[in-house]
Amino acid sequence: QVQLIESGGGLVQAGGSLRLSCTNSDRTFSTYAMGWFRQAPGKEREFVAGIGWRGGNLLYEDSVKGRFTISRDNTKNTVYLQMNSLKPDDTAVYYCAAGRRWSLVLREPSEYHYWGQGTQVTVSS
């Protein structure tokens, strides 16, 4: 069972930055495609960014391109989401997710099998 633990959320002013982290102690963590999703109040969960298991295959939702960066450190069993130039529209609960093993980047929520508990990101105007 892959248990994902997110951290790094919080309250930030528009234009500021946050870095989210997602860790897992399972020794197979490095073999999973990983992703970040978010869900704002009253809205469906949406894809934010994804990374393949090797780390070189990346995908971003259009509204975060150029502002957010996903990365992973398989030696630390951790995936990151660096968020810069934050906007009030980025306010949401952010979820880390693990998809298929040995896979390139995945986009659809149905392709992800394990989810973290979520971390709140609030951007004030």
N, C-alpha and C positions, 0 to 999 in steps of 0.2 A: 504494500500500500504506500503510495506516494503522498506524503503530507507536506503541504506547502505553507510557509509562514511568510507573510508580507510585513514590511515595516517601511517607515519613511514618510508616511502621509502626514498631513497637517494643514494649518492655515497659512496662506501666503498672499501677499498683495499682487495685483496684476503686474506682470512684467518680471516677477520673481521666478525662482527655481526651486525644484525639489528633486531628490533622487529616491526612487522607490527600490527596495530590495526584496528578493524572494529567495528563501533558502529552503533546503531540504536535506536531510541527513542520509537519504537512501543512496546506496553506492551506485545505483543505476541512473541517477539524476542526469549525468552528463550525456546519456543516450537519448533523452527526450527532446523533441521540438517543444519550445516554450513560447508562451504568448502573454500579453497583457490585454485585458478588456476593461471596460468601465461601464457603469450604469448610473445615470442621473435620475433624480426623482421623477416618476411618471414616464420614464423612457425605457426602451428595451436595452439590454446589454449589447454593447457594440465593441467591435475589434478596434484595438489601438495600435498594437505593434506585435510582430512575431519574429522568431529567430529559429533557424534550423539547428539540428543537434550539433553540427560541427561549428556553428557560429558565423559562418560566412554568408549565409542566405537570410536576407532581412526583408521585411515588408512593413509598411506603415499605412495607417488610415490617412486620407488626404489632408484632413484638417490639422494633423500634427507633424506632417513632413517639414523638415527643416527646423523644428523646435524640439522634438523628442528624439532620443536615441536609445535603442535597446541594445544590450550587450550581455555577455555571460562570461563567468569565470568558472570553468568546470573543475578547477583545482579547489575551489571554495564551495562548490555545489550551489552557486548563486547566479541569479539573473537580475539585471538591473534595468530600470527605466529612468533615464535622465530627462527631466522635463524643464525646459527653459522657456522664457517669454510666455509664461502662463497667462491664460485669459480666464475671465469668469465662466465662460462656456466650458472650460475644462473641469469645472467642479463636478465631482462624481465619486462614487466608491470604485476604487480600482482593484481589479482581481488579477492575480497571477494564475496561469493554467499550464498544465503539462499535457501534451498531445501524444501522438504515436512515437514509438522509439525508432531511432535511426531514420528520422523523416526530415525532409526539407521543411521550410516554413509552412505553417498552416494558418488558415484565416477563419474558417467557420467554427462557431462555438461547438457544434456537434462533433468536431474532430478532436476536441480536447476531453480528456477522461478524468483529470484531477484538477481540483480548484482550491485556491486558498480562501481564507475567510473574508478577505477584502480589507482595504485600508482607505479611510476617507481623505480626500483631497478637496480643500475648499479654497477658492481663489476669490478674494474680495476686490471690488472695483475701486 
